[in-house]
Amino acid sequence: MNEVNRTLYIPLYGKSKVSKKGIILSDPKAEQIWEEEAFPIRGKSKSKWLAYNMAMRARVFDDWTESMLRQNKDALVLHIGCGLDGRCLRVKEDYACWLDGDFPDVINQRKKYYDENKRYHMIHFDASDAANIDSLPDNTAVIVIMEGISMYLQNEQVNALFGALEKKYPSIHILMDVYTTFGAKASKYKNPINDVGVTQVWGIDDIQSVLADTKIKCKAELSFTPDYLVDELNFFERAFFKILFTGSVYRKIYRLYELEL
């Protein structure tokens, strides 16, 4: 795998670690894959604080996906940059069709641990090439999961992806996390992705800039670390975690947007 693809092991480690503790996120598949892959990570990537953060982010995306499926039972679910994530198993709400998409070498690795069926498929998908959208199944609505992917795309590529989605689907629901420009610059010094060799990421300061020329709107800015999840930590961990991953300082680096058409 190249440097960007190897970043998938960072959230995988975090979800596995937290799942074993029995808090925030139940993810037996992450535990299994981590035990079998034993990918060497080091430095900030092994921080328990980052593990909590990764698990909370995943849980927020899970809860949002379930909510969207309750409202759009026949929608196509498209998880862009799925890595080895087990959201297709963690989400308990029924779905009509779920596509997990990533680069070919990631999907090849993923097929060691996940099985396709009539409703669930794994596809080769390069988010930097909006033409990939054309080959997706038609549907009246699509639920798009973009967790940990936008920072590897230039703003123009995100805009092109959204434009292609708009042409393809009448109803669109997107959840996407982003770095700010400051966060992207700061990542050179503090980001655990550096531990696997990634040196270039991009940020978004004005969400409207990547929605330009589309009818997709920003519905809300959500929290990565809602109180109901932070409260699963013990008293001393909660206090330190809040300093690291909540509040206005964290928002200057990292944001979570719900978008819709």
URFENRA-V363952 format. One record per helix or strand of 2 or more residues. SS is the DSSP state (H for helix, E for strand). FROM is the first residue (numbers start at 1). LEN is the number of residues. If there is no record, write none. Layout:
ss->{SS	SS}
from->{FROM	FROM}
len->{LEN	LEN}
This chain:
ss->{H	H	H	H	H	E	H	E	H	E	H	E	H	H	E	H	H	H	E	H	H	H	E}
from->{3	8	28	43	48	76	87	97	104	120	130	141	150	155	171	181	192	207	217	227	235	247	254}
len->{4	14	10	4	24	5	4	6	7	5	6	6	3	14	9	10	5	4	6	4	11	5	7}
